[in-house]
Amino acid sequence: MTASEPRTLRSGRPERVRVRWNIFLFLFAFALIAYLQHTSIAVAGVPMMTQLALSEAQLAWILDAFVVGYTLMQFPGGLLGQRFGARKVLTAIGVVAVLAMLVMPLAPALLSGAALFAVLLGAQLLLGLSQGPIFPISTGVFEAWFPPYRWPLVQGVSSLGYQVGAALAPPLISQLMSAFDWQRALIWTTLPALVVIAGWA
């Protein structure tokens, strides 16, 4: 899907209206899952520090690595969406985000000490790089598929998805950690992401 494709359809045709709202729901889901995944790391931070012998400073560096990656990919991510299309780029970065999330609970089984810290730092940087393009790409999709009078609505509700994801993470991850452990709690957050990625692709 590229920005120019929907312009070949009449804006009032029922199939276009149906498709545009299906697209919106997927983009809302991408936003929600992105912040659910990111916030989950912070929620699991305390047991991670205890089990992995991480200091508070190291955990702060791990969380900050996400912010750095997220910030760096805002502009280039939008360009990638324009160049290759939202369907391909969001599918690719969604898969990368899932892999980056899986590194966090799985890496401690293979590594420890400084090597583990470096891998966790890199995983969070990669997670930020993969999620940074979501908002700029979504903005381009909304501009292409929705009439201008709908832009404030879809942008506002889409932004709500980030906040919903961040709000869901603390109670959800806490319950999962109580039932299992922090590793499996983080793994569970990748399952809805896989469903959304498959549907979008």
N, C-alpha and C positions, 0 to 999 in steps of 0.2 A: 504494500500500500504506500503510495506516495501522495504528497500534498495535492498534486494536480488531478489525481484519479477521480475523486468524487465530483469535480466540477463538470464532468461530462454528463451527470445526472441532473434532472430537474429537482430543485430544492423541495418542491412540494410533493414529490412522488412518495407513496406510502412505504415502498421498500427502502428508500433512502432514510426516511424518518425512523423506521425500525432499526436499520443498520447503525445509524448514528448513535442511538441510545444503547445498543449492544456494545458498541465501541466504548462509549462513556463508562459503562459498567466495568468493562475490563480495565480501563485506565484507573478507575476508582480503586479496583482491587489491587492493581500494581502499587498504587500509593499506600494503601492500607498495609499490605504485606511488607513493603519496604521499611516502614517505620516500626512495624511489629518486630521484624528481624533485628533491626538496629537496637531498639530499646531492650530487646530480650538479653543482649549481651550485658547491658548495664545492670539489669535485674539479677542476672546470674553472677554478677561480679564478686559478691562476697564469698559464696562457696568456691568460686574459681580461685580466688586468692588463697583460700585456706588449703585447698587440695593441691594446687599447682605451685605453692610456695611463691606467689607473686606478691610484690609490695604494692602499696597504694599508688606509688609513683608509676610503677610499671603498668598497672591497670589503667591509670589515667592516660599514659602514652598509647595504650591499645585503643582506648575509646577515641582519643584525639586523631589517631590515624584514619579512622572513618571520616571524620570531619574534613581532613586534608584531602582525601581522595574524592569525597563528595563535591567539595568546592572546585577542585581542579577540573572535574569533568562536566561542569554545568555548561560552559560554552562549547567545547568540542563535542559534547554529547548531542547538543542541538544540531550541530553541523552534520554529525553522523546520521541523525534521523532524517535530515533533509536529503542527504546524499544517497542513502541506501533504503530509506523507507522505514516507517514506524514498526511495521510487522516484523521485519527481519532484525532490526536493532533491539527492540524490546525483548524479542525471543532470546537473542544472544546474551544480552546483559542479564536477563532473568536467570538463565542457566548459570552464568558466571557467579551471580549472587548466591544461588543455591550451593554451588561448590565452595564458595568462600565461607558460607555459614557452616557447612559440614566440616571444614578444617578445624573450627573452634572446638567441637567436642571430640573429634577423632585424633587430632594431633597429639594429645597427651598420652595416648597409648603407645606412641612410637618415640617421642622426644621428651626431654626434660631440660631444666636449667636455661641457659642463655639461648640454646638452639630453639627450644619451645617458645620462649618469649619472642624471638625474631620471627618465627612462623606465625604466631598469633598476631603480631604487629602487621605482618604482610597480609594476612587474611583480612583484617579489618580495613586496611588500605584498599585492598581489592574490592571489598564489599562497598566501600564508599565510591570507588571509581565506577562500579557497575550500577549503582543506584542514582548517581548524580544526574544522568541524562533523563530520568523519568519525567521530571517536571517540564523541562524545555521541550521534549518530544511531545508530551501531552498537549502543551500549548499549541504547537503546530498542528496537531491532529484536530483539536477543537476549532482552530481557525479555518481549517479546510472543510470540515464536515458540518459545522453549525453556522447558522446565520448570525450576523453580528449582535443582534439583540439577545441571543442566548449565551454569548461569551461570558458575561459576569456570572450567570447562574452556574454554568458548567465548570468554570474556573474555581468559583467559590466552593462548590460541593466537592470537587476533586481535591482541593486543598484540605477539606474536612477529612478526607480519607487518611491523610498523614496523621492528623490528631486522633482519629479513632484508633488507628493502629498503635500509636504511642500509648493511648489510654488502656487498650486491651492487654498490652504486654505484661504489666505488673501482676494483675490477678491471674492471668492465664499461665504465665511462666511459674509463678509461685505455686499454683495448684499442681502443675506438672512436676515441679521439683519435689513437692511433697509426696506425690504418687510414685515418682521414679527417682531421678537425679538430674543435676543440671545438664549433663551431656545429652541424655535422652530428651529432656525438655527442649533443648535447642534443635535437636534433630526433628522433633515433631513440627517445629515451625516451618520446615522446608516442604512439608507435604501439601499444604494449601497452595504454596508457591508453584509447585509442579503442576497442579491442576490448572491454575490460571495460565501458566506458560503454555501448556498443551492446548488449551482452548483458544488462546490468542494466536498461536502458530497455525 
